[in-house]
């Protein structure tokens, strides 16, 4: 998983020599890691494949395209938490292609459906400045992490720090969830486990002060990334949303271009409630990316399509388990292929 790009401190080759090094890195590093990430994602999707999407794939074994197929396909997509509006959009696109190309074979309709689903996942525009962006990342990069209690936010932060460490980066974690003492201790334990420094104050301290100190520490230690935890605020609590705005102002005073990513962590197992949470957070803060967690525990992974379609936010990460390595960059093509494989 390659989030961390080469450090500016390292002298790099130039010209043809640099091109050769980069080509070798692509062969030796990216290919095996991408294959490993695809394997993790496919494994995490087993329950979804055995559930609604398994039934969807089975529809095309009939070999015929009729009204019954379209009706059942609509029912199954909605049942998989793709959502009514997104399901209608996908089916309209597939049916239009079937008519335009005069498709008669169910296998070709299956391919058209896969293409339409990939299109939904790739349609959100680039919003952040780290994942998927071109050019060198900001230094230190600042990632603000949001999410309701129980979504796996703390674990995701630890996995992300672990990913940066594995790629040679220096992450700093800001324990800005000062509402719960357990949250601070949990992050400290994870920090020791993955080898990341954790900047923390005592319970009840001002979260903005924690963020300020973490950003200052990142400057003095020449860190690559600051990952900021926030309270697992309920999306109905106005005052807690106001606190998020305050945190953002503190970050912007240190670096007007930051935060460079605002990562919203969503629990795949709660279905359409995840979409409701995402809608509320995007109204309060400019969310740039989504991490979908607990994918391995859900039979309704279709919520990812609704989030991308209805909110226009790209899914960048998926949690595939409980271990530090169980975080994968999101690939629309790999995700859809895994559902139909």
BELDA-V244059 format. One record per pair of residues at least 12 apart in sequence whose ideal C-beta (glycine too) atoms are under 8 Angstrom apart, sorted by the first residue. I is the first residue (numbers start at 1). J is the second residue. If there is no record, write none. Layout:
BEGIN
I | J
I | J
END
This chain:
BEGIN
1 | 33
1 | 37
1 | 163
1 | 166
1 | 167
1 | 327
1 | 328
1 | 329
2 | 29
2 | 30
2 | 33
2 | 167
2 | 329
3 | 130
3 | 131
3 | 160
3 | 163
3 | 164
3 | 167
3 | 169
3 | 329
4 | 137
4 | 163
4 | 164
4 | 167
4 | 168
4 | 169
4 | 224
4 | 225
5 | 136
5 | 137
7 | 168
7 | 169
7 | 224
8 | 136
8 | 139
9 | 222
34 | 331
37 | 328
37 | 329
37 | 331
37 | 334
38 | 328
38 | 331
38 | 334
38 | 338
40 | 320
40 | 321
40 | 326
40 | 328
41 | 295
41 | 318
41 | 320
41 | 328
41 | 331
41 | 334
41 | 335
41 | 338
42 | 334
42 | 338
42 | 341
43 | 296
43 | 320
44 | 295
44 | 296
44 | 318
44 | 319
44 | 320
44 | 321
45 | 295
45 | 296
45 | 301
45 | 335
45 | 338
45 | 339
46 | 296
47 | 296
47 | 297
47 | 298
47 | 299
48 | 80
48 | 295
48 | 298
48 | 299
48 | 300
48 | 301
48 | 302
48 | 339
49 | 338
49 | 339
49 | 341
50 | 299
51 | 80
51 | 299
51 | 300
52 | 76
52 | 77
52 | 79
52 | 80
52 | 299
52 | 300
52 | 302
53 | 76
53 | 80
53 | 301
53 | 302
53 | 339
53 | 340
55 | 76
56 | 73
56 | 76
56 | 77
56 | 80
56 | 113
56 | 340
57 | 110
57 | 339
57 | 340
59 | 72
59 | 73
59 | 76
59 | 106
60 | 106
60 | 107
60 | 109
60 | 110
61 | 106
62 | 106
63 | 105
63 | 106
63 | 107
64 | 106
65 | 98
65 | 103
65 | 104
65 | 105
65 | 106
65 | 109
69 | 106
69 | 109
70 | 91
70 | 95
73 | 91
73 | 113
74 | 87
74 | 88
74 | 91
77 | 90
77 | 91
77 | 302
79 | 300
80 | 300
80 | 301
80 | 302
81 | 271
81 | 272
81 | 300
81 | 301
81 | 302
81 | 303
81 | 306
82 | 302
82 | 303
82 | 305
82 | 306
83 | 272
83 | 275
83 | 302
83 | 303
83 | 305
83 | 306
83 | 309
83 | 310
85 | 306
85 | 309
85 | 310
86 | 120
86 | 305
86 | 306
86 | 309
86 | 310
89 | 120
89 | 309
90 | 113
90 | 116
90 | 117
90 | 120
90 | 305
93 | 116
93 | 119
94 | 109
94 | 112
94 | 113
94 | 116
97 | 112
97 | 115
97 | 116
98 | 112
110 | 340
114 | 336
114 | 337
114 | 340
117 | 305
117 | 336
117 | 339
118 | 332
118 | 333
118 | 336
120 | 305
120 | 308
120 | 309
121 | 304
121 | 305
121 | 308
121 | 315
121 | 332
121 | 335
121 | 336
122 | 332
123 | 308
123 | 309
123 | 312
124 | 308
124 | 311
124 | 312
124 | 313
124 | 314
125 | 312
125 | 314
126 | 314
127 | 286
127 | 287
127 | 288
127 | 289
127 | 313
127 | 314
128 | 260
128 | 261
128 | 262
128 | 288
128 | 289
128 | 316
129 | 141
129 | 257
129 | 260
129 | 261
130 | 143
130 | 260
130 | 261
131 | 261
131 | 289
131 | 316
131 | 317
131 | 329
132 | 314
132 | 316
137 | 224
137 | 260
138 | 255
138 | 257
138 | 258
138 | 260
139 | 224
140 | 172
140 | 215
140 | 218
140 | 219
140 | 223
140 | 224
140 | 225
140 | 226
141 | 224
141 | 225
141 | 226
141 | 260
141 | 261
142 | 215
142 | 225
142 | 226
142 | 228
142 | 251
142 | 255
142 | 258
142 | 259
142 | 260
142 | 261
143 | 160
143 | 225
143 | 226
143 | 227
143 | 228
143 | 259
143 | 260
143 | 261
143 | 262
143 | 263
144 | 228
144 | 230
144 | 247
144 | 248
144 | 251
144 | 259
144 | 261
144 | 262
144 | 263
144 | 285
145 | 157
145 | 160
145 | 227
145 | 228
145 | 229
145 | 230
145 | 263
145 | 265
146 | 230
146 | 233
146 | 244
146 | 262
146 | 263
146 | 264
146 | 265
146 | 281
146 | 285
146 | 287
147 | 230
147 | 232
147 | 264
147 | 265
147 | 266
148 | 232
148 | 233
148 | 234
148 | 235
148 | 267
148 | 277
149 | 232
149 | 234
150 | 232
150 | 267
151 | 232
151 | 265
151 | 266
151 | 267
151 | 293
151 | 294
152 | 265
152 | 267
152 | 293
152 | 294
152 | 319
153 | 229
153 | 232
153 | 265
154 | 183
154 | 186
154 | 187
154 | 190
154 | 229
155 | 190
155 | 293
155 | 319
155 | 322
156 | 263
156 | 265
156 | 291
156 | 293
156 | 317
156 | 319
156 | 327
157 | 173
157 | 187
157 | 190
157 | 227
157 | 229
158 | 173
158 | 187
158 | 190
158 | 191
158 | 193
158 | 194
158 | 196
158 | 324
159 | 194
159 | 319
159 | 324
159 | 325
159 | 326
159 | 327
160 | 227
160 | 317
160 | 327
161 | 173
161 | 190
161 | 191
161 | 194
161 | 196
161 | 227
162 | 194
162 | 195
162 | 196
162 | 324
162 | 325
162 | 327
163 | 327
164 | 196
164 | 224
164 | 225
165 | 194
165 | 195
165 | 196
169 | 224
169 | 225
170 | 221
170 | 222
170 | 223
170 | 224
170 | 225
171 | 196
171 | 197
171 | 223
171 | 224
171 | 225
171 | 226
171 | 227
172 | 196
172 | 197
172 | 198
172 | 199
172 | 214
172 | 217
172 | 218
172 | 221
172 | 223
172 | 225
172 | 226
172 | 227
173 | 187
173 | 190
173 | 191
173 | 196
173 | 197
173 | 198
173 | 199
173 | 214
173 | 226
173 | 227
173 | 228
173 | 229
174 | 198
174 | 199
174 | 210
174 | 211
174 | 213
174 | 214
174 | 215
174 | 226
174 | 227
174 | 228
174 | 229
175 | 187
175 | 188
175 | 198
175 | 199
175 | 200
175 | 201
175 | 210
175 | 229
176 | 207
176 | 208
176 | 210
176 | 211
176 | 214
176 | 228
176 | 229
176 | 230
176 | 231
176 | 247
177 | 207
177 | 229
177 | 230
177 | 231
177 | 232
178 | 201
178 | 202
178 | 203
178 | 204
178 | 205
178 | 206
178 | 207
178 | 210
178 | 231
179 | 203
179 | 204
179 | 231
180 | 203
180 | 231
180 | 232
181 | 203
183 | 229
183 | 231
183 | 232
184 | 200
184 | 203
187 | 200
187 | 229
188 | 200
193 | 324
194 | 324
197 | 217
197 | 221
197 | 223
199 | 213
199 | 214
199 | 217
201 | 213
207 | 230
207 | 231
207 | 243
207 | 246
207 | 247
208 | 246
208 | 247
208 | 250
211 | 228
211 | 247
211 | 250
211 | 251
212 | 250
212 | 254
214 | 226
214 | 228
215 | 251
215 | 254
215 | 255
216 | 254
228 | 247
228 | 251
228 | 259
230 | 244
230 | 247
231 | 243
235 | 276
235 | 277
235 | 280
235 | 281
236 | 280
241 | 284
241 | 285
244 | 284
244 | 285
245 | 284
245 | 285
248 | 285
261 | 288
261 | 289
261 | 316
262 | 285
262 | 286
262 | 287
262 | 288
262 | 289
263 | 287
263 | 288
263 | 289
263 | 290
263 | 291
263 | 316
263 | 317
264 | 278
264 | 281
264 | 282
264 | 287
264 | 289
264 | 290
264 | 291
264 | 313
265 | 290
265 | 291
265 | 293
266 | 278
266 | 290
266 | 291
266 | 292
266 | 293
266 | 303
266 | 307
267 | 293
267 | 294
268 | 292
268 | 293
268 | 294
268 | 295
268 | 297
268 | 298
268 | 300
268 | 301
268 | 303
268 | 304
269 | 294
269 | 297
269 | 298
269 | 300
271 | 300
271 | 303
272 | 303
272 | 306
274 | 303
274 | 307
275 | 303
275 | 306
275 | 307
275 | 310
275 | 311
278 | 290
278 | 307
278 | 311
278 | 313
279 | 310
279 | 311
282 | 311
282 | 313
287 | 311
287 | 313
288 | 313
288 | 314
289 | 313
289 | 314
289 | 315
289 | 316
289 | 317
290 | 307
290 | 313
290 | 314
290 | 315
290 | 316
290 | 317
291 | 315
291 | 316
291 | 317
291 | 318
291 | 319
291 | 327
292 | 304
292 | 307
292 | 315
292 | 317
292 | 318
292 | 319
292 | 330
293 | 318
293 | 319
294 | 319
295 | 318
295 | 319
295 | 320
296 | 319
296 | 320
296 | 321
301 | 339
304 | 335
314 | 330
315 | 330
316 | 329
316 | 330
317 | 329
317 | 330
318 | 330
318 | 335
END
